Amino acid sequence: MDTKIRTIHKVDLERMVLDESAEPTYLPLSLLQEITDSFSDDQQIGSGGSAIVYKGTVGKGMVAVKKLSITIDMHENNFHKEVECLMKAKHKNIVRFLGYCSDTQGMVGDYDGKFVMADVRNWVLCFEYIPNGSLDKYITDASCGLKWRDRYRIIKGSCEGLLHLHENRILHLDLKPGNILIADHMVPKIADFGLSRCLDEDQTRAFTSHLCGSQGYLAPEFYRGQFTFASDIYSLGIIIVEILTGEKGYPEEENVVANWMNQLEASDQWHTQLEQVRVCTKIGIQCMDLNPKKRPVARHILDRLDKTEITIETGISGSSVEQQVSFLKEQYCQEKNSKLSYQYLGKEIKEHAGTEGLAEYVEIPREDHWQQGEQEASSDQWPLRGVQDVKKTVSPQGASISSSNNGVLYKLNNLDIFDRKAHRNHVRYGGPTLENVNFVKLFKKKELSPILKNKNLIRRDSFGVVYMGLVDSVPVTIRKLFSGSVVQNEDFANEVIIQSQVIHGNMVRLIGCCLEFEVPMLVHEFHSTANLHYILHINIKVPLNLGVRLSIAATSAGALAYVHSAFATKILHGDVKPSNILLDNNFVPKISDIGISRLIVRGHEHSGACIGDMAYMDPLYVRTGLLTEQSDVYSFGVIILELVTRRKATHMDKNSLVINFLENHKQGRKSTELFDKEIAVAENLELLDTLAGIAAECLNFDVDLRPTMVDVANRLSMLNQSCNLS
């Protein structure tokens, strides 16, 4: 009987694969097992945090079968919500839902020597099969990969799919390139509704106490436990920018247009396609606004895209773009054979000498310890004065700024329209105030633009991207912020002034900034591309004895204690994590990115939006948006834990390092089994237990019971001294 029923369902499924108007239906587990060879590993085509996807054979066709990974904390309601959303989502730009299975079977098994009867649940979903993979495999910059027409088709199709979801009151909540499948003819299809919510007619937002989603695509309000339709729009904006540029970020409109000009100059109606590039860039930037109310709705986005198509069909183009791109094309043709090429900056960048024009901003005596008493920085830390000048040409080690003035972007920047724009930005971010501060260097846009290339990209995080290059032959890093809601006017200027006064031997120094971009650029001294995260978790073959680890902890704690205690104005880091602890060849640390969070969101201490790596965030900060000294202390406690275990802290993991450690501490158990075997030898165990105790205090959920950073620094310093004497 079961075989007969399964055969009927199989015939129905074959018909559904061919009939796009067919309604989703219930599918028996036995059928899904049959078409996937009992969920064989050989049939597996993908996996995620909560499911595995298999390829199923149905007649001459194929389907995708998603088998949810049942966990103790996974409620049946989650499955019901996903099915509810999928039943409503029927659109050419949404992966087609074919059927579902919710099956519970009683199974007899052996448990501690006893036979027990247990219910085994199976939740399975069936979809059309998309053979071309997901969008993340097609993300490149303008110089290679997909043509503009295909990229535009993906952008518009994704917008149309999202509009359909929102019109049906569905929040996707996990929109990212990996969840956009690419069908034939580059048609995008939104997939994976595992986190989706269906809202009631009168409901505009929802709340959650369990943060889920993909970091890098989550809207800031997610970290406060709330989300709206605008949260999906934020994710869409990041995706649009990635499709345009090949990277996440907050691009300059004219740079994107200039990059695409090279690819489009030979095509028909190239100027109107550049108009599409410009419009898509604007849309992407507006979608990423930190204020949800300022983001466009999906319908408005589609209307703007439709207007660009009308422009192409009728041959009408916007006058402002027509003038700009005509100039660009003329200049590009003249400069085509004289473009500068830049090489990656290698490790030798630190050997480059600098001119006094920039060096004067960085050769300043610095506080070498968090306690009072200044010492002059050693000569090998600042090799920027008293050395031979370097010729201002392109070097094999990096990009020389002075030699780029003949490029097309330089001429674009000298257009009057962009000069006015640069001046407006300069004023918007407090330029007149900073002009009167002699220890903050204000860079010109033309000085930094040549460095802002993919080949010079060394790091990306929740706040933006970091590039490395030479300015006046001096090695620097340039931080380009993601957000469209950077604090402005005196707020930004005052934060820069405060951060520029943090002068310490173990803190990366802020040299200055450029205010002429849409979002200001921060220019820091260059220290190293290596960091604690890389040494602990990626290049794991590097031996790290306990003395080295303790020295890193003590020195880093001292630097944080210095900024917490040495200024009348309270200075907090706000994003303490291993990747922000840079290490030189002798494992001497320098902490980078201090106070970046205060530049990105309003409210300063009461930021209202938590941005950063959730694995290191104080739970109170996540819940309230209140950033305090104790927030940095909590983050540093996680770092101590990683140093003694050489294990990566994770978020949204019920078996995470922090949870296991705190459970041991709560039960009065030692965490010896968590310690890194390289250092967990008998003579080190007492010191490791002491470090674990300090970490536990820092990680206390009661913020009033956490130690201060000064106290942590003192205790680690004494441990480090005693370790060196022994």
N, C-alpha and C positions, 0 to 999 in steps of 0.2 A: 504493500500500500504506500509506504514511504517512497519507494522508487518511482511509483506512478505519479505521485504528487510532485516529486522533484523534477521529473521529466516535463510535466506541465509548466512548472515555474521556469524551467530552462528554456522552453519554447517561447514563453512570454518574455524572458529576458533578451533572447535573440531578436525578437520583434522590437523591443524597446530600444535596443542599440541602433536599429535602423530608422525607427520612427521618433523624430525629435518632439512630437506632440504628445507622446505617451506619458502618462502620469506615473510617478514613483510608486512602488508597491513593496509589500513585505516579501522578503526572500528567505527561504529556510536555510539554516546553518549548513545542512548537508549539501545543498547546492553550492554554496560559497566555498565549502571545503573541496568539493569536486573540481571546480573550475580553477582553483589555485593550487591543486595538488596537495591538499591538506595544509595550506599556508606554508608551503615549502620555502626554505631559504633561497632556493634557486629562482623562485618567482618574485622575490622581494625587489622592489624598485625604489623604495624610499622609506625613511623613518624620521620620526620627530620625538619630542619629549613625551608625547602621550599616545602615539599610534605608530603602526607599521603599515606600509602600503604595499600590496601585492598586485601583480599582473594576473588577470584571469582570462582564460580562453573560453569564448562563447561562440560555438559554431566557427564561422570564418572571421569573427570579429574579436575585439579585445575590450576588456573593462578594467578599471582600477578598483581594487577592493581594500578598504581602509579598516583595519582591525584595531580597535582601541585597546590600549594597554590598561587593564583593570588594576587599579591600586586601591588600597584601603581607604584613602581619603577622597576617592573619586565617587561622587554621588550619581545615582541614576538620573537625577534631574539634568545633569550636564549633558548626557546623551540625548535626552528628550529635547533640550533647548537647541542642540545642534540640528536635530531632525526637523524641528519646527521651523528654524531659519531656512534650511535647505528646501523644504516643501514650498516656501513662499518665493524662493529665489529662482526664477525662471527667466533667463536672459541669454542672449548670444555671447555676452562677455562674462558669463559666470559658468563654471564647470557644471555640466548637466548631472543632476542627481537621479539615479536609476532605482535605488531601493535600499532597504535597511533590514537589519536582523537584530532582535533582542531575545537572546536565548539563555535560559537557565536550566542546567541539568544537574541532577544529584549524582555525585561521584563518591565511590568508596575508596578510601586510601589508608595508608599506615601512618599514624602520628604517634611518636614516642612509644612504639611497640603496640599500639592499639589500633583497631580498625574503626574508622570514623566515617560518617556520611557528611559530605560538604556540598554546598551549592556552588557550581562553577558557572560564572556569568560570561557571556560572549556578546559584545556589542560591535556590530559590523555595519559598514556603509559601503554602497556600491556606486561608482561614478563612470561616466564616459572616460575612455582612455585617451590621454593627450601625449603623443609620442615625442614631442620636441623639447621636453624639459621645461624648466621654469625660467623666469626672466633674469634671475641672477647670473645665469650662464651667458647672457648676452650684453651685460653691462660693460661698456668700454668708453673711452673718451671719443671725441669727434674724429680723431685721426684714423681710426680703424673700426672694424665691426659693422654694425648695421647702418644702412643708409638712412638719411633723414626721413624719407617717406615712411619707412618701416617703424622708426622710433615714434614718429608722430601718430601712426596708426595704433601703436601700443599705448601711448599716452591717452589718446582720445578714447580708445576702447576701454581702458581701465577706468576712466572718468565715467563713461556711460554705464559700466557695470556697477560702479559705486553709487551712481545716481539711482539706479534701479533698487539697490539695497535700501538706500535712505528713503526713497519714496514708499517702500514697503515696511518702514519703521525698523529696519535691521541695522544694527551696529556690527561691523566686522571685527574690529578691535585687534587684529593681528595682520594688518596690511603691510606687506613687504615683498620684494622681488621674488623671494622663494615661494610665496603663495600666489603668484600670478603665473599661470601656465601659458605656454605659447603654442597655439594650434596652427594648422596649415594657414599659409598666407599671412603669417605673423599676427594672427588674431589673438589678443590676450583674453584669458579667462581667469577670473578670480576664484581661488580655491581655499580650502581649509577654514571651516566655520566652527572649529572647536572651541573658540573663545567668544563667539558671537552672542549677541543679545537681541531679542525682539522687544521693542518698547510699545507700550500702550499708546493710544491715539493722543492722550493728553499728557504724555510723558516726554520730557525733553532731555533728561539725563538719568544716569544710573550710578550706583555706588558699589564699591567692593572693598573688602578688607584683605583680599588676597591678590597681590599684584602679579599679573601674568602678561605675557606678550614678549616682544623681541626688542631688546635694548637697541637704541639707535633709531628706532621707528616709533617709540612710544611718545605720545604728547605729554608735556610737563604736568598737566592736570591729573594724569594717570597716577603720578606719585603721591597725590593727595587722596587717592581712592575714589575719584569720580571720573566719569567720561561722558561725552556727548557725541553727536554727529560730527562736531568739529574735531574730535580726536582722530577720527578716520581721515579727515581732510589734512591734518598735520602729517600723518604717515604718507598720504598721497603726495604731498609737497616734496618730501624727501626722495620719494621714488622718481618724481618728475625730474628733479635736479640730477639724480644719478643717471637717468636715461640721457640727459643732455650733456653731462660732463664726465660721466664715468666714476664719480665720487660723490659722497655725501658732502654737504657744505652749504655755504651761503654765497653764491657766486656773484660777481659783478656782471651786470647785464651786458656791458659793452665787450667784456672779455669773452663771454660765451658767443656773442655775435661774431666777433673777430675770429674765434677758433673755427666756427662753422663756415665762415666765408670761403676758406680754402677748399672745403669739400663741396660747396654748392656752386662755385663760380662757373662751372661748365654746364650746369643743368639749366633746363628751361625755367623761366620765371624764378630765377634764383633769388631775386630781391624779395619776392612775396614769400618764399620759403624762409628767408631770413626773418621776415616779419613773424612767421610762425614760431621760429626759434625765440625771438624777443618776447612774444606774448607768453609762450610756455615758461620762459625764465621768470617773467614777472609773476605768473600764476604760482609757480613753485615757491618763490620767495614769500609771497603773501600767504600761502598755505602754511608756512612754517612759523608764522607769527606766534609768539608765546601767549598772546591774549586770544583765547578761543573766539571771542566776539568779533575780532578783526579778520578772521579767516573767511574766505569766500565760501558760499555753499556750493554743492555739486552742480545744481542747475545753472548758477551764474558762471561757473567754470565752462560748462558745455556751451553756453551762449557765446562766450568770448571766443572759444575755439571755432564755433560755427561761423563767426564773422570773418575769421581768417580764411576759411574755405570759400566764402562768398567773394572775398577779395581776389583769390586765385582764379575762380571761375569767371569773374567779370573783368579781370585784368586791372582792377583798381587797387592801388596800394596806398598805405598811409604816407602822407607827405613827409612827416618827420623822419621816418625810417628810410624813405626813398633818398633823402638828402644824405643821411648818415652813411648808409651802405654804399651809395655811389662814390662817396669820398673814400670809403674803405677799399672798395675794389680798385680804384685808381692807384691808391698808395700801395696796395698789396702787389699789384702787377709790377710796380717800380721796384719793390723790395723783394720780389719772389726769390731772386738768386742770392740775396744777401742776408737771409734769416740767420740769426744766431742759434747755435745748438749748445745745449748745456749738458754737462755731465753730472752724475751723482757726486756728491761731496763724500770723500772717503774719510778714513780715520785720520788722515794726515791734515785735516782741516785745522786742527789745533796748532799746527806748526806755522800757519800763515801769519804774517806780520800785519799790523794795521797802521793806518795813518793817524795822526794826532786829532784829525777832525772828529772821528768817532771815538777814538781811544779815550779822549778826555772825559767822556761820559761813563766809562767803565773802570778806569784806573783810580779807584777811590779806596782809602783804607776801610776795612770792613771789620765787623765784630766777629771774631773767630770763636767765641763761646757765648752761650746765652746769658752768662753772668756778666756783671759790670767789668769794665776794663777792656780797652781797645788794643788790638794788635794789628800791625800793618800786614796786609796780605803778602804772602811770599812771592818772590819775583817769578817763580815758575807758574804761578796761577794766572798771572796777567801779562803775557808776553806781547804787549801791544805798543809799548813805547821804546824808543831808542834802538830800533832795528831798521834795516833797509826797507825802503818803500817797494811795494810790489807793483809791477806794470799793470795798468788797467786794461788787461785783455782777458779773453776767455782762457781759463786755465784748465788743465785736465782734472783738477780737484773740485772745481765748482763754477758757479755762475758769477761772473764779474758784472757788477751793476753799471759801472761807468761806461762800458762798451756797448750798451744796449740802446742808446739813444737814436739809432738809425732805424729801429724796428717799427713795424706798423702800429703796434700798441702805443709806442711813444707818441707817434703823430696823432693817433686817436685821442690820447690823453690831452693833447694840446689843442683840440677843437674847442672853440669858445663855449659850446654847450656843455662840455664836460668840465671845463674850468669853472663854470658857474656852479655846476653840481658839486664839484670837489670843495669849493668855497662854502657852499651851503652845509655840506657834511662837516667841514672843519668847525663851523660855528655851532652846529647842532650838538657836537660832542665836547664843547667847552674849550675849543682851541684858543680863543682870546685869553682865557685864564691861564692855560698852560704855556702860552708865549712868554709869560712873565716869570716862569719857573726855570732857573738856570740849570737844574740838575735833571731835567726831563728833555730829551731830544725829540723834536718833532720832525719826523721823516716825511719826505714827499712821496706821492703815489708812484712817480716814475722811478724812484729809487728801489721800491720793493716789488713792483709788478713783475719784473723778469724772474724773481725767485719763486713766485707763486705758480709753479708748474708741478705736474704729477711726479716728474723725475726727482724733484727736490723734497717730496713729501716724506716725512720720517715718522709721523705718528698721527692717529686720529682717536678721539675720545668723545665723551658725551657733550663736551663744550665746543668742539670744533676740530680743526686740523692744524698741524704744526709743520712748517717748512724749515729747511736749513739752507743757508747761503752766505754769500759774502757781500757786505756793504762797506765800501771804501777799503776793501781787502780784509776787513775784520769779520771773523766768523760769528754769525748770530742765528737765532731761531726766530721765526715769525709765527705768531699764533693768529689764525684766522677763525673768528668766532662763527658758530652756526646761526645763532638766534637772530630774529628780526626785532627783538625787544630788549636790546642792550640799553642800560641806563644812559641818560642823555644829560646835556647841559652841564651844570656844576656837579651833578652827581658823578658823572663819568670822570671829569677832570679831578675831582677831589680823591676818588679812588686811585687814580693813576699817581697822584702826588703822594698818597699814603704808601702805596706799594713801592714806589721808587725810593723811599727812605728805608726800606728793609735792606740793610747792608750787613751781611753776615757771611762768613766763609763757607757755610754749608747751606746757603739759600741762593738759588739762581736769581741773578739780579735783573730787574726790569730796567732796560736802558731808556726806552721811550716808546713812542707810538706814532702811527699815521692815522690822521682823522679824515683823510680825503676820500676814503672808500665809503660805501653804503654802510658797512659795519667796520668800525675801527680795527686796525691791526696793532697787536702788541709785539714789541721787539725786545727780546731777552738776550743776555749773553749766552753763548754756546758753551756747554759743559761736556756732554757726552750723549751718544745715542743709546748706550747701554743703560738698563735700569734694573731695579731689584726684581721686578716681575720676570724679566727675561732670564736673569741669572737663576732664580729659584725654580721656574716652571717650564722654561723652554730649553735653555742650554744647561740641562740637568747634569751633564758630565763634568761641569766645572766643580771641583771640590771646594767645599765651604766648611772649614772647621768652626767649632763653637766660638772661638775667639774672634774670628772675622764677623760672624753673625752678631755677636754681642756688641762689637765695635760699631757696626752699622746701626743697630738699634739705639745705642747710647748717643751717638753723634746726631742721628736724626731727631731723637727726642730733645736733645739740647737745642737744636735749631727751632723746633716748634715751641719749646718753652720760651725761647727768646722773643718770638713774635707775639706770644700770649702775654708777656710780662713787661716788655721794654718800652712800650709806647703808651702815651696818654689816651690815644684813640685805640679802642680794642681792635686787634687784627686777628682774624681767624683764617684758617686755610680753606676749609669747606669741602675738600676733595682729597683727603689723605689716603693714598693707596700705593702699592709697590711700584706701579708704572710711573708715579710722580717722584720717586726717589731715584735720581740718576747716580750712576756709579762710574768713577774713573778706573783706570787700570789697576789701581791699588785698593779698590773697593771703598774709596772715600766717597761718602754720599753728599749730594746736594739736592735739596727739595725744590721742586719746580711747581709752577702754577698756583702759587699762593693767592687766595682771594679772587680767583677767576669767577667763582659763583656770584660774588657781589657785583661784578660787572654785567652779568648776564640777566639777572632778574631784579625786579624792584623789591623794595622792602628791606634790603640789607639783611639784618639778623632774621627778621621775619620774612623770609623770602617768598613763602607761599607756593613755590614750585621747587621741588627737589630734583636737581640734575646732577648726575654723577653715577658712579658704579654702586649699585644697590648692595653688592656683597660686602661693602665696607661702610655703609651708611648707618648711622645711629638710628635705631627704630623710632625714637621720639622725633627726630628730624623728619623721617619719612611720614610719620603720622600727622605732625603739626606744621611742618615747614619752618620750625624754629631752629635756627643754627646757633649753637653756643660753643664755648670752649670745650664742654664735655662731649660735643659731637666729634671734635678732633681726637679727643682722648679715646672714645670708643673705636674710631677707625684705626688708631695706632695700636690698640689692643689686638685687632685682627692681624695687623702686620707682625706683631710679636709672635702670634700664634703661627703664622706662615713661616716665620724665620726658624722656629724650633721644630716644625713638622715637615717643612718643604712641601706642603700640600696647599692646593689652591682653594681659597674660600669661594663659595658659590652662593647664589641667591635662588630662591624657589626650589630648594632641594631639601627634602625632609631628612636626609642623611648627611647634611652638610657638616663641614669641619667645625664651625662655631657651635652648632646645635649639639653635636656629639661631645665636644669639649665641655660645654656648660652643663650638660647632663652629668658627665663624670664629676665635675666640680660640685654640683648640687647633691649628688649621692655620696660625696666624700671620697670618691675614688681618684687615684692618680691617673694621669693621662699618658703613662709611659708608652702604651701601645701606639699612641699617635706620634710620638717623637720620631724624627728622622733617624733611621738606623745608622747613618754615617756618624752621628754625634751622640747617639743614645748608648754610650759606653759607661761602665760603672763609675769612673771618676767624674763624669759630667752630670750624673743624674740629680745630684743635690742642686746644682746650679740651674739645670733645666726645670726642676720643680719650682724653684724660686721665680724664674721667668714666667712659668705657667701661672703662678699665683698673681704676679703683676698683671698679666693679660686678663685673668679672671676679674680682677678689680676694675680694669678699664672697660670690660664688657658688661658690667653690672647694669641691669635694666633700670635700676633706680639711679638716676643721674646724680643725685645728691651724695651717693655713696662712692662715686667714682673719684679717684685721685685727680689732682691738677696735673697739668703737663709738666710744671716745674718739679713737682714731687716725683713723677715718673722719671724725669731726666736725672734728678739727684740720685735716685736709687740705682738706675742703670749705670750711671757714671761710676758710682762706688763699686758696683759689681765688675765693671770693666777694668777698673784700676786693680782690684784684687786679683782678677784673672790674669792681668799682665804681670803682676808680682809673683804669682805662683809658678 
